[in-house]
Amino acid sequence: MKYNLFPILFLSLSLMSCIQESPKVKHKSNMTSSKSNIKNVVVVNIEDPICHMKTTEYTTDTAVYKNNIYGFCSSYCKDEFKKNPGKYAQK
C-alpha cells in the first residue's frame, strides 16, 4: 500500500510551528542576593523583557527608554534590550 507522505509531513510541520517555547537566553544571571543591588529605583517591569525572569527583587541592571526605567537580571539582557528597545518595551 502506498501512502501519500505530504499530508503527514504538512500536519507535523504545522503542529511544530504552533508550539511556543520560552526564549532560550544563554547568559549568566547576576541574581545572587535576595535584595536588589540597585537601591531606590522603581522600574516599570516586573519581569525581564528579554528572558522573562522575575526581576522585582533582583534587578541588577537598568536601562531608560522613553522616560521609563526597565530592570534586567543581567547585563546581557540589558544589552539585548538596547539593540531594539521598541521590540521589548511595554506597550
N, CA, C and O atoms as a CHARMM CRD file, in Angstrom:
* protein
*
  364
    1    1 MET  N      0.84600  -1.16900   0.00000 PROA 1      0.00000
    2    1 MET  CA     0.00000   0.00000   0.00000 PROA 1      0.00000
    3    1 MET  C      0.89700   1.23900   0.00000 PROA 1      0.00000
    4    1 MET  O      1.84300   1.33200   0.78200 PROA 1      0.00000
    5    2 LYS  N      0.59600   2.16600  -0.86500 PROA 2      0.00000
    6    2 LYS  CA     1.38000   3.38200  -0.98800 PROA 2      0.00000
    7    2 LYS  C      0.71500   4.50100  -0.20000 PROA 2      0.00000
    8    2 LYS  O     -0.48400   4.74100  -0.33900 PROA 2      0.00000
    9    3 TYR  N      1.49800   5.18000   0.62500 PROA 3      0.00000
   10    3 TYR  CA     0.97500   6.29700   1.41600 PROA 3      0.00000
   11    3 TYR  C      1.46200   7.60700   0.83100 PROA 3      0.00000
   12    3 TYR  O      2.58700   7.71200   0.34200 PROA 3      0.00000
   13    4 ASN  N      0.60300   8.59200   0.89000 PROA 4      0.00000
   14    4 ASN  CA     0.99600   9.92400   0.47800 PROA 4      0.00000
   15    4 ASN  C      1.59100  10.60600   1.71200 PROA 4      0.00000
   16    4 ASN  O      0.87000  10.86800   2.67400 PROA 4      0.00000
   17    5 LEU  N      2.87400  10.89000   1.69700 PROA 5      0.00000
   18    5 LEU  CA     3.56200  11.44800   2.85800 PROA 5      0.00000
   19    5 LEU  C      3.35000  12.95500   3.01200 PROA 5      0.00000
   20    5 LEU  O      3.60900  13.50600   4.08200 PROA 5      0.00000
   21    6 PHE  N      2.89200  13.61100   1.97800 PROA 6      0.00000
   22    6 PHE  CA     2.72500  15.05500   2.05100 PROA 6      0.00000
   23    6 PHE  C      1.76600  15.48200   3.16000 PROA 6      0.00000
   24    6 PHE  O      2.12100  16.37500   3.93000 PROA 6      0.00000
   25    7 PRO  N      0.57200  14.89800   3.28800 PROA 7      0.00000
   26    7 PRO  CA    -0.33400  15.33500   4.38700 PROA 7      0.00000
   27    7 PRO  C      0.26500  15.09000   5.76600 PROA 7      0.00000
   28    7 PRO  O      0.08900  15.90400   6.67200 PROA 7      0.00000
   29    8 ILE  N      0.95900  13.99200   5.92900 PROA 8      0.00000
   30    8 ILE  CA     1.57200  13.70200   7.22800 PROA 8      0.00000
   31    8 ILE  C      2.67400  14.70300   7.52700 PROA 8      0.00000
   32    8 ILE  O      2.76900  15.21300   8.64300 PROA 8      0.00000
   33    9 LEU  N      3.50200  14.98300   6.53700 PROA 9      0.00000
   34    9 LEU  CA     4.58300  15.95300   6.71500 PROA 9      0.00000
   35    9 LEU  C      4.03100  17.34200   6.99400 PROA 9      0.00000
   36    9 LEU  O      4.52000  18.04600   7.87800 PROA 9      0.00000
   37   10 PHE  N      3.01300  17.73400   6.23900 PROA 10     0.00000
   38   10 PHE  CA     2.40300  19.05200   6.42400 PROA 10     0.00000
   39   10 PHE  C      1.80400  19.19400   7.82200 PROA 10     0.00000
   40   10 PHE  O      1.99400  20.21800   8.48000 PROA 10     0.00000
   41   11 LEU  N      1.08900  18.18200   8.27000 PROA 11     0.00000
   42   11 LEU  CA     0.48500  18.21700   9.59800 PROA 11     0.00000
   43   11 LEU  C      1.55600  18.28200  10.68600 PROA 11     0.00000
   44   11 LEU  O      1.40700  19.02200  11.65800 PROA 11     0.00000
   45   12 SER  N      2.60700  17.53000  10.53300 PROA 12     0.00000
   46   12 SER  CA     3.70100  17.55300  11.51300 PROA 12     0.00000
   47   12 SER  C      4.35100  18.92200  11.60200 PROA 12     0.00000
   48   12 SER  O      4.59000  19.43300  12.69500 PROA 12     0.00000
   49   13 LEU  N      4.63600  19.51200  10.45400 PROA 13     0.00000
   50   13 LEU  CA     5.24500  20.84300  10.45000 PROA 13     0.00000
   51   13 LEU  C      4.29800  21.89200  11.00700 PROA 13     0.00000
   52   13 LEU  O      4.73700  22.81200  11.69700 PROA 13     0.00000
   53   14 SER  N      3.00500  21.77400  10.72000 PROA 14     0.00000
   54   14 SER  CA     2.03000  22.73300  11.24100 PROA 14     0.00000
   55   14 SER  C      1.95400  22.67400  12.75700 PROA 14     0.00000
   56   14 SER  O      1.90800  23.70500  13.42800 PROA 14     0.00000
   57   15 LEU  N      1.94100  21.47100  13.28500 PROA 15     0.00000
   58   15 LEU  CA     1.88000  21.31900  14.73700 PROA 15     0.00000
   59   15 LEU  C      3.13800  21.84300  15.40300 PROA 15     0.00000
   60   15 LEU  O      3.06600  22.46100  16.46500 PROA 15     0.00000
   61   16 MET  N      4.28800  21.60200  14.79200 PROA 16     0.00000
   62   16 MET  CA     5.55000  22.07500  15.37000 PROA 16     0.00000
   63   16 MET  C      5.62800  23.59100  15.35700 PROA 16     0.00000
   64   16 MET  O      6.21200  24.18400  16.26500 PROA 16     0.00000
   65   17 SER  N      5.05300  24.22900  14.34800 PROA 17     0.00000
   66   17 SER  CA     5.11200  25.68700  14.28300 PROA 17     0.00000
   67   17 SER  C      4.21100  26.34000  15.32400 PROA 17     0.00000
   68   17 SER  O      4.41100  27.50100  15.67900 PROA 17     0.00000
   69   18 CYS  N      3.22100  25.60000  15.81300 PROA 18     0.00000
   70   18 CYS  CA     2.30500  26.14900  16.81400 PROA 18     0.00000
   71   18 CYS  C      2.86800  26.06800  18.23000 PROA 18     0.00000
   72   18 CYS  O      2.38700  26.75400  19.13200 PROA 18     0.00000
   73   19 ILE  N      3.85900  25.25500  18.42000 PROA 19     0.00000
   74   19 ILE  CA     4.43800  25.10700  19.74900 PROA 19     0.00000
   75   19 ILE  C      5.25100  26.35300  20.06500 PROA 19     0.00000
   76   19 ILE  O      6.16400  26.71800  19.32500 PROA 19     0.00000
   77   20 GLN  N      4.90700  26.99900  21.17500 PROA 20     0.00000
   78   20 GLN  CA     5.64800  28.19400  21.57900 PROA 20     0.00000
   79   20 GLN  C      6.56700  27.83600  22.72900 PROA 20     0.00000
   80   20 GLN  O      6.13800  27.29400  23.74700 PROA 20     0.00000
   81   21 GLU  N      7.82200  28.14700  22.54600 PROA 21     0.00000
   82   21 GLU  CA     8.79500  27.89200  23.59600 PROA 21     0.00000
   83   21 GLU  C      9.20800  29.21300  24.22000 PROA 21     0.00000
   84   21 GLU  O      9.12100  30.26900  23.59300 PROA 21     0.00000
   85   22 SER  N      9.65500  29.13600  25.45700 PROA 22     0.00000
   86   22 SER  CA    10.19500  30.33000  26.08000 PROA 22     0.00000
   87   22 SER  C     11.54300  30.62700  25.43800 PROA 22     0.00000
   88   22 SER  O     12.22000  29.70900  24.97600 PROA 22     0.00000
   89   23 PRO  N     11.94100  31.88600  25.40100 PROA 23     0.00000
   90   23 PRO  CA    13.20900  32.22100  24.76100 PROA 23     0.00000
   91   23 PRO  C     14.37200  31.50600  25.43400 PROA 23     0.00000
   92   23 PRO  O     14.42700  31.38600  26.65800 PROA 23     0.00000
   93   24 LYS  N     15.28100  31.04300  24.62300 PROA 24     0.00000
   94   24 LYS  CA    16.45000  30.34900  25.15600 PROA 24     0.00000
   95   24 LYS  C     17.60400  31.34900  25.22000 PROA 24     0.00000
   96   24 LYS  O     18.38800  31.47700  24.28000 PROA 24     0.00000
   97   25 VAL  N     17.68700  32.03400  26.31700 PROA 25     0.00000
   98   25 VAL  CA    18.72000  33.03500  26.50900 PROA 25     0.00000
   99   25 VAL  C     19.86500  32.39000  27.26300 PROA 25     0.00000
  100   25 VAL  O     19.69000  31.85700  28.35900 PROA 25     0.00000
  101   26 LYS  N     21.03300  32.44800  26.65900 PROA 26     0.00000
  102   26 LYS  CA    22.20500  31.88600  27.31200 PROA 26     0.00000
  103   26 LYS  C     22.99000  33.03500  27.94100 PROA 26     0.00000
  104   26 LYS  O     23.73300  33.74500  27.26500 PROA 26     0.00000
  105   27 HSD  N     22.81300  33.19400  29.20600 PROA 27     0.00000
  106   27 HSD  CA    23.54400  34.23300  29.91600 PROA 27     0.00000
  107   27 HSD  C     23.69700  33.82200  31.36900 PROA 27     0.00000
  108   27 HSD  O     22.95900  32.98800  31.89300 PROA 27     0.00000
  109   28 LYS  N     24.65400  34.42300  31.97800 PROA 28     0.00000
  110   28 LYS  CA    24.88300  34.17400  33.38900 PROA 28     0.00000
  111   28 LYS  C     24.21800  35.29600  34.16800 PROA 28     0.00000
  112   28 LYS  O     24.60600  36.46000  34.06600 PROA 28     0.00000
  113   29 SER  N     23.23300  34.93300  34.92900 PROA 29     0.00000
  114   29 SER  CA    22.49700  35.92500  35.69500 PROA 29     0.00000
  115   29 SER  C     23.32600  36.42000  36.86800 PROA 29     0.00000
  116   29 SER  O     24.10300  35.66900  37.45700 PROA 29     0.00000
  117   30 ASN  N     23.15300  37.67900  37.19400 PROA 30     0.00000
  118   30 ASN  CA    23.82500  38.27300  38.34600 PROA 30     0.00000
  119   30 ASN  C     22.96000  38.18000  39.59200 PROA 30     0.00000
  120   30 ASN  O     23.28600  38.79800  40.60600 PROA 30     0.00000
  121   31 MET  N     21.88300  37.43600  39.54800 PROA 31     0.00000
  122   31 MET  CA    20.92700  37.38100  40.65100 PROA 31     0.00000
  123   31 MET  C     21.44500  36.44800  41.73800 PROA 31     0.00000
  124   31 MET  O     21.17800  35.24600  41.72900 PROA 31     0.00000
  125   32 THR  N     22.19000  37.02600  42.66900 PROA 32     0.00000
  126   32 THR  CA    22.77100  36.21800  43.73400 PROA 32     0.00000
  127   32 THR  C     22.24900  36.58700  45.10200 PROA 32     0.00000
  128   32 THR  O     22.27600  35.76500  46.01700 PROA 32     0.00000
  129   33 SER  N     21.78200  37.78800  45.25600 PROA 33     0.00000
  130   33 SER  CA    21.29600  38.20600  46.57000 PROA 33     0.00000
  131   33 SER  C     19.78300  38.27700  46.56100 PROA 33     0.00000
  132   33 SER  O     19.15900  38.29900  45.50000 PROA 33     0.00000
  133   34 SER  N     19.20000  38.31100  47.73900 PROA 34     0.00000
  134   34 SER  CA    17.75000  38.39600  47.81300 PROA 34     0.00000
  135   34 SER  C     17.26700  39.83500  47.74500 PROA 34     0.00000
  136   34 SER  O     16.06300  40.06800  47.63800 PROA 34     0.00000
  137   35 LYS  N     18.14500  40.78100  47.80300 PROA 35     0.00000
  138   35 LYS  CA    17.78400  42.19200  47.70600 PROA 35     0.00000
  139   35 LYS  C     18.34700  42.77600  46.42300 PROA 35     0.00000
  140   35 LYS  O     19.34300  42.28600  45.89100 PROA 35     0.00000
  141   36 SER  N     17.71200  43.81300  45.93800 PROA 36     0.00000
  142   36 SER  CA    18.17400  44.46800  44.72900 PROA 36     0.00000
  143   36 SER  C     19.54100  45.11500  44.95800 PROA 36     0.00000
  144   36 SER  O     19.80700  45.69200  46.01200 PROA 36     0.00000
  145   37 ASN  N     20.39300  45.00200  43.94800 PROA 37     0.00000
  146   37 ASN  CA    21.70000  45.66100  44.01400 PROA 37     0.00000
  147   37 ASN  C     21.58500  47.14900  43.70900 PROA 37     0.00000
  148   37 ASN  O     22.51100  47.90900  43.99300 PROA 37     0.00000
  149   38 ILE  N     20.48900  47.56500  43.14900 PROA 38     0.00000
  150   38 ILE  CA    20.25600  48.97200  42.84500 PROA 38     0.00000
  151   38 ILE  C     19.17300  49.45300  43.79400 PROA 38     0.00000
  152   38 ILE  O     18.04300  48.96600  43.74900 PROA 38     0.00000
  153   39 LYS  N     19.50100  50.38100  44.62800 PROA 39     0.00000
  154   39 LYS  CA    18.57900  50.84900  45.66900 PROA 39     0.00000
  155   39 LYS  C     17.72300  52.00600  45.16600 PROA 39     0.00000
  156   39 LYS  O     18.17300  52.82700  44.36800 PROA 39     0.00000
  157   40 ASN  N     16.49200  52.05700  45.64300 PROA 40     0.00000
  158   40 ASN  CA    15.56900  53.16400  45.40200 PROA 40     0.00000
  159   40 ASN  C     15.30300  53.43500  43.92300 PROA 40     0.00000
  160   40 ASN  O     15.10300  54.58700  43.53800 PROA 40     0.00000
  161   41 VAL  N     15.29600  52.40200  43.09400 PROA 41     0.00000
  162   41 VAL  CA    14.97800  52.56700  41.68300 PROA 41     0.00000
  163   41 VAL  C     13.65800  51.85300  41.42300 PROA 41     0.00000
  164   41 VAL  O     13.50100  50.67400  41.74100 PROA 41     0.00000
  165   42 VAL  N     12.71700  52.58100  40.84300 PROA 42     0.00000
  166   42 VAL  CA    11.43400  51.99200  40.51500 PROA 42     0.00000
  167   42 VAL  C     11.43300  51.68900  39.01800 PROA 42     0.00000
  168   42 VAL  O     11.59100  52.58900  38.19300 PROA 42     0.00000
  169   43 VAL  N     11.25600  50.42600  38.68100 PROA 43     0.00000
  170   43 VAL  CA    11.24300  50.01700  37.27800 PROA 43     0.00000
  171   43 VAL  C      9.80900  49.74700  36.84500 PROA 43     0.00000
  172   43 VAL  O      8.94600  49.47600  37.68000 PROA 43     0.00000
  173   44 VAL  N      9.55200  49.82000  35.54100 PROA 44     0.00000
  174   44 VAL  CA     8.19300  49.64700  35.02600 PROA 44     0.00000
  175   44 VAL  C      7.84700  48.18700  34.76200 PROA 44     0.00000
  176   44 VAL  O      6.68700  47.87300  34.49400 PROA 44     0.00000
  177   45 ASN  N      8.81800  47.29600  34.83100 PROA 45     0.00000
  178   45 ASN  CA     8.56200  45.89200  34.53700 PROA 45     0.00000
  179   45 ASN  C      8.79700  45.02800  35.76900 PROA 45     0.00000
  180   45 ASN  O      9.66100  45.32000  36.59500 PROA 45     0.00000
  181   46 ILE  N      8.00600  43.95000  35.87900 PROA 46     0.00000
  182   46 ILE  CA     8.19800  43.01400  36.99000 PROA 46     0.00000
  183   46 ILE  C      8.97500  41.78800  36.54900 PROA 46     0.00000
  184   46 ILE  O      9.39900  40.98400  37.37900 PROA 46     0.00000
  185   47 GLU  N      9.16400  41.64200  35.23200 PROA 47     0.00000
  186   47 GLU  CA     9.99800  40.55800  34.72700 PROA 47     0.00000
  187   47 GLU  C     10.89900  41.09200  33.63300 PROA 47     0.00000
  188   47 GLU  O     10.57700  42.06900  32.95800 PROA 47     0.00000
  189   48 ASP  N     12.01300  40.44300  33.47300 PROA 48     0.00000
  190   48 ASP  CA    12.98400  40.82700  32.45700 PROA 48     0.00000
  191   48 ASP  C     12.33200  40.68200  31.08200 PROA 48     0.00000
  192   48 ASP  O     11.84100  39.60100  30.75600 PROA 48     0.00000
  193   49 PRO  N     12.31400  41.75000  30.25700 PROA 49     0.00000
  194   49 PRO  CA    11.63600  41.65600  28.96400 PROA 49     0.00000
  195   49 PRO  C     12.34900  40.74300  27.96800 PROA 49     0.00000
  196   49 PRO  O     11.76100  40.37600  26.95000 PROA 49     0.00000
  197   50 ILE  N     13.58100  40.37400  28.23300 PROA 50     0.00000
  198   50 ILE  CA    14.32300  39.50400  27.31800 PROA 50     0.00000
  199   50 ILE  C     14.11300  38.03700  27.66300 PROA 50     0.00000
  200   50 ILE  O     13.66600  37.26500  26.81400 PROA 50     0.00000
  201   51 CYS  N     14.42400  37.64100  28.88200 PROA 51     0.00000
  202   51 CYS  CA    14.36000  36.22100  29.25500 PROA 51     0.00000
  203   51 CYS  C     13.14900  35.89300  30.12400 PROA 51     0.00000
  204   51 CYS  O     12.92700  34.72600  30.44700 PROA 51     0.00000
  205   52 HSD  N     12.36900  36.88900  30.50600 PROA 52     0.00000
  206   52 HSD  CA    11.13000  36.73000  31.27300 PROA 52     0.00000
  207   52 HSD  C     11.33100  36.17400  32.67500 PROA 52     0.00000
  208   52 HSD  O     10.42100  35.56500  33.23600 PROA 52     0.00000
  209   53 MET  N     12.49900  36.37500  33.23800 PROA 53     0.00000
  210   53 MET  CA    12.73000  36.00600  34.63700 PROA 53     0.00000
  211   53 MET  C     12.15600  37.10400  35.51200 PROA 53     0.00000
  212   53 MET  O     12.21200  38.27800  35.14400 PROA 53     0.00000
  213   54 LYS  N     11.61100  36.74900  36.65300 PROA 54     0.00000
  214   54 LYS  CA    11.12200  37.75300  37.59200 PROA 54     0.00000
  215   54 LYS  C     12.32000  38.53500  38.11700 PROA 54     0.00000
  216   54 LYS  O     13.30600  37.94000  38.55500 PROA 54     0.00000
  217   55 THR  N     12.24300  39.85400  38.07800 PROA 55     0.00000
  218   55 THR  CA    13.38200  40.67900  38.47000 PROA 55     0.00000
  219   55 THR  C     13.05000  41.70400  39.53900 PROA 55     0.00000
  220   55 THR  O     13.89100  42.54300  39.85900 PROA 55     0.00000
  221   56 THR  N     11.85900  41.66200  40.09700 PROA 56     0.00000
  222   56 THR  CA    11.46000  42.70700  41.03200 PROA 56     0.00000
  223   56 THR  C     12.37500  42.78600  42.24500 PROA 56     0.00000
  224   56 THR  O     12.63400  43.88100  42.74500 PROA 56     0.00000
  225   57 GLU  N     12.86700  41.66200  42.72500 PROA 57     0.00000
  226   57 GLU  CA    13.74100  41.68500  43.89700 PROA 57     0.00000
  227   57 GLU  C     15.22000  41.59500  43.53500 PROA 57     0.00000
  228   57 GLU  O     16.08000  41.76300  44.39900 PROA 57     0.00000
  229   58 TYR  N     15.51700  41.33500  42.27900 PROA 58     0.00000
  230   58 TYR  CA    16.90100  41.05800  41.90600 PROA 58     0.00000
  231   58 TYR  C     17.44500  41.94700  40.79700 PROA 58     0.00000
  232   58 TYR  O     18.43500  41.58300  40.16100 PROA 58     0.00000
  233   59 THR  N     16.84500  43.07600  40.54800 PROA 59     0.00000
  234   59 THR  CA    17.28500  43.93200  39.45500 PROA 59     0.00000
  235   59 THR  C     18.73600  44.35500  39.65500 PROA 59     0.00000
  236   59 THR  O     19.08300  44.98400  40.65400 PROA 59     0.00000
  237   60 THR  N     19.57400  44.00000  38.68700 PROA 60     0.00000
  238   60 THR  CA    20.99300  44.35600  38.78300 PROA 60     0.00000
  239   60 THR  C     21.40900  45.34800  37.71400 PROA 60     0.00000
  240   60 THR  O     22.41500  46.04100  37.86700 PROA 60     0.00000
  241   61 ASP  N     20.64900  45.42400  36.63800 PROA 61     0.00000
  242   61 ASP  CA    20.95500  46.36300  35.56000 PROA 61     0.00000
  243   61 ASP  C     19.67000  47.06300  35.14200 PROA 61     0.00000
  244   61 ASP  O     18.59000  46.47300  35.17100 PROA 61     0.00000
  245   62 THR  N     19.79900  48.31900  34.75800 PROA 62     0.00000
  246   62 THR  CA    18.64300  49.07400  34.29200 PROA 62     0.00000
  247   62 THR  C     18.98800  49.81000  33.00400 PROA 62     0.00000
  248   62 THR  O     20.15500  50.06100  32.70200 PROA 62     0.00000
  249   63 ALA  N     17.94700  50.14800  32.25800 PROA 63     0.00000
  250   63 ALA  CA    18.09100  50.96000  31.05400 PROA 63     0.00000
  251   63 ALA  C     16.87600  51.87300  30.97500 PROA 63     0.00000
  252   63 ALA  O     15.78000  51.50400  31.39900 PROA 63     0.00000
  253   64 VAL  N     17.07700  53.05900  30.43500 PROA 64     0.00000
  254   64 VAL  CA    15.98900  54.02000  30.29100 PROA 64     0.00000
  255   64 VAL  C     15.57700  54.05800  28.83000 PROA 64     0.00000
  256   64 VAL  O     16.41200  54.19500  27.93700 PROA 64     0.00000
  257   65 TYR  N     14.27500  53.93300  28.60200 PROA 65     0.00000
  258   65 TYR  CA    13.72100  54.01700  27.25200 PROA 65     0.00000
  259   65 TYR  C     12.40400  54.78200  27.33800 PROA 65     0.00000
  260   65 TYR  O     11.49600  54.38600  28.06800 PROA 65     0.00000
  261   66 LYS  N     12.30800  55.86600  26.59800 PROA 66     0.00000
  262   66 LYS  CA    11.11800  56.73800  26.58700 PROA 66     0.00000
  263   66 LYS  C     10.68200  57.11800  27.99900 PROA 66     0.00000
  264   66 LYS  O      9.51300  56.97300  28.35600 PROA 66     0.00000
  265   67 ASN  N     11.61700  57.59800  28.78700 PROA 67     0.00000
  266   67 ASN  CA    11.40100  58.07100  30.15900 PROA 67     0.00000
  267   67 ASN  C     10.91000  56.99000  31.11000 PROA 67     0.00000
  268   67 ASN  O     10.37400  57.31100  32.17100 PROA 67     0.00000
  269   68 ASN  N     11.07600  55.72900  30.76700 PROA 68     0.00000
  270   68 ASN  CA    10.74400  54.61700  31.65500 PROA 68     0.00000
  271   68 ASN  C     12.01800  53.84900  31.98000 PROA 68     0.00000
  272   68 ASN  O     12.88100  53.67300  31.12100 PROA 68     0.00000
  273   69 ILE  N     12.12900  53.40000  33.20800 PROA 69     0.00000
  274   69 ILE  CA    13.29800  52.62300  33.62100 PROA 69     0.00000
  275   69 ILE  C     12.91400  51.15200  33.60500 PROA 69     0.00000
  276   69 ILE  O     11.95700  50.73900  34.26000 PROA 69     0.00000
  277   70 TYR  N     13.67200  50.37000  32.84800 PROA 70     0.00000
  278   70 TYR  CA    13.45100  48.93300  32.74700 PROA 70     0.00000
  279   70 TYR  C     14.55000  48.21200  33.51400 PROA 70     0.00000
  280   70 TYR  O     15.72300  48.57700  33.42900 PROA 70     0.00000
  281   71 GLY  N     14.15900  47.18300  34.26600 PROA 71     0.00000
  282   71 GLY  CA    15.11400  46.39800  35.04500 PROA 71     0.00000
  283   71 GLY  C     15.41300  45.07800  34.36300 PROA 71     0.00000
  284   71 GLY  O     14.55600  44.49600  33.69800 PROA 71     0.00000
  285   72 PHE  N     16.65500  44.60700  34.53800 PROA 72     0.00000
  286   72 PHE  CA    17.11200  43.37700  33.90000 PROA 72     0.00000
  287   72 PHE  C     17.85800  42.52200  34.90500 PROA 72     0.00000
  288   72 PHE  O     18.40500  43.02800  35.88500 PROA 72     0.00000
  289   73 CYS  N     17.87500  41.21700  34.65100 PROA 73     0.00000
  290   73 CYS  CA    18.55700  40.29400  35.55700 PROA 73     0.00000
  291   73 CYS  C     20.05300  40.25400  35.29500 PROA 73     0.00000
  292   73 CYS  O     20.80900  39.79100  36.15000 PROA 73     0.00000
  293   74 SER  N     20.50200  40.72700  34.13400 PROA 74     0.00000
  294   74 SER  CA    21.92500  40.66000  33.80000 PROA 74     0.00000
  295   74 SER  C     22.27000  41.72300  32.76900 PROA 74     0.00000
  296   74 SER  O     21.38900  42.30700  32.13800 PROA 74     0.00000
  297   75 SER  N     23.54300  41.96100  32.61000 PROA 75     0.00000
  298   75 SER  CA    23.99100  42.93700  31.60900 PROA 75     0.00000
  299   75 SER  C     23.74200  42.40900  30.19700 PROA 75     0.00000
  300   75 SER  O     23.53900  43.19700  29.27300 PROA 75     0.00000
  301   76 TYR  N     23.75400  41.08400  30.01800 PROA 76     0.00000
  302   76 TYR  CA    23.46500  40.50500  28.70400 PROA 76     0.00000
  303   76 TYR  C     22.05800  40.90000  28.25400 PROA 76     0.00000
  304   76 TYR  O     21.86400  41.34400  27.12300 PROA 76     0.00000
  305   77 CYS  N     21.07900  40.73500  29.15000 PROA 77     0.00000
  306   77 CYS  CA    19.69400  41.07700  28.81000 PROA 77     0.00000
  307   77 CYS  C     19.55100  42.57600  28.55300 PROA 77     0.00000
  308   77 CYS  O     18.82300  42.98600  27.64900 PROA 77     0.00000
  309   78 LYS  N     20.24000  43.38700  29.34200 PROA 78     0.00000
  310   78 LYS  CA    20.19000  44.83700  29.13400 PROA 78     0.00000
  311   78 LYS  C     20.75800  45.18800  27.76000 PROA 78     0.00000
  312   78 LYS  O     20.19200  46.02400  27.05600 PROA 78     0.00000
  313   79 ASP  N     21.86100  44.56500  27.37500 PROA 79     0.00000
  314   79 ASP  CA    22.46700  44.82800  26.07000 PROA 79     0.00000
  315   79 ASP  C     21.55400  44.39500  24.92600 PROA 79     0.00000
  316   79 ASP  O     21.46300  45.08300  23.91000 PROA 79     0.00000
  317   80 GLU  N     20.88300  43.26500  25.08700 PROA 80     0.00000
  318   80 GLU  CA    19.93400  42.80400  24.07000 PROA 80     0.00000
  319   80 GLU  C     18.77900  43.78600  23.93600 PROA 80     0.00000
  320   80 GLU  O     18.33700  44.07800  22.82500 PROA 80     0.00000
  321   81 PHE  N     18.28900  44.29700  25.06100 PROA 81     0.00000
  322   81 PHE  CA    17.20400  45.27400  25.05800 PROA 81     0.00000
  323   81 PHE  C     17.63100  46.53900  24.31600 PROA 81     0.00000
  324   81 PHE  O     16.86000  47.09400  23.53300 PROA 81     0.00000
  325   82 LYS  N     18.84300  46.98700  24.56000 PROA 82     0.00000
  326   82 LYS  CA    19.32400  48.22500  23.95000 PROA 82     0.00000
  327   82 LYS  C     19.46900  48.10900  22.43300 PROA 82     0.00000
  328   82 LYS  O     19.43900  49.12500  21.73700 PROA 82     0.00000
  329   83 LYS  N     19.62700  46.89400  21.90800 PROA 83     0.00000
  330   83 LYS  CA    19.73700  46.70900  20.45800 PROA 83     0.00000
  331   83 LYS  C     18.42400  47.05200  19.75200 PROA 83     0.00000
  332   83 LYS  O     18.44000  47.57900  18.64000 PROA 83     0.00000
  333   84 ASN  N     17.28800  46.75600  20.39000 PROA 84     0.00000
  334   84 ASN  CA    15.97900  47.01600  19.80000 PROA 84     0.00000
  335   84 ASN  C     14.94800  47.21500  20.91400 PROA 84     0.00000
  336   84 ASN  O     14.09800  46.35000  21.12200 PROA 84     0.00000
  337   85 PRO  N     15.01000  48.33600  21.62800 PROA 85     0.00000
  338   85 PRO  CA    14.12300  48.52700  22.78600 PROA 85     0.00000
  339   85 PRO  C     12.63800  48.56500  22.42800 PROA 85     0.00000
  340   85 PRO  O     11.80800  48.14600  23.23400 PROA 85     0.00000
  341   86 GLY  N     12.28900  49.04600  21.26100 PROA 86     0.00000
  342   86 GLY  CA    10.88300  49.10400  20.87800 PROA 86     0.00000
  343   86 GLY  C     10.24300  47.73900  20.79600 PROA 86     0.00000
  344   86 GLY  O      9.03700  47.60500  21.00500 PROA 86     0.00000
  345   87 LYS  N     11.02900  46.72500  20.49500 PROA 87     0.00000
  346   87 LYS  CA    10.52100  45.36400  20.39200 PROA 87     0.00000
  347   87 LYS  C     10.13700  44.80600  21.76300 PROA 87     0.00000
  348   87 LYS  O      9.18400  44.03400  21.87600 PROA 87     0.00000
  349   88 TYR  N     10.87400  45.19400  22.80100 PROA 88     0.00000
  350   88 TYR  CA    10.69600  44.62100  24.13000 PROA 88     0.00000
  351   88 TYR  C      9.97000  45.52600  25.11100 PROA 88     0.00000
  352   88 TYR  O      9.49100  45.04700  26.13900 PROA 88     0.00000
  353   89 ALA  N      9.87500  46.80800  24.82900 PROA 89     0.00000
  354   89 ALA  CA     9.26900  47.75800  25.77100 PROA 89     0.00000
  355   89 ALA  C      7.79300  47.45200  25.96300 PROA 89     0.00000
  356   89 ALA  O      7.12100  46.97900  25.04700 PROA 89     0.00000
  357   90 GLN  N      7.29700  47.72900  27.16300 PROA 90     0.00000
  358   90 GLN  CA     5.88800  47.51300  27.44900 PROA 90     0.00000
  359   90 GLN  C      5.04500  48.45800  26.62600 PROA 90     0.00000
  360   90 GLN  O      5.40100  49.61700  26.41400 PROA 90     0.00000
  361   91 LYS  N      3.93500  47.94800  26.17300 PROA 91     0.00000
  362   91 LYS  CA     3.02400  48.76200  25.36500 PROA 91     0.00000
  363   91 LYS  C      2.16200  49.63100  26.24400 PROA 91     0.00000
  364   91 LYS  O      1.33100  50.38700  25.74000 PROA 91     0.00000
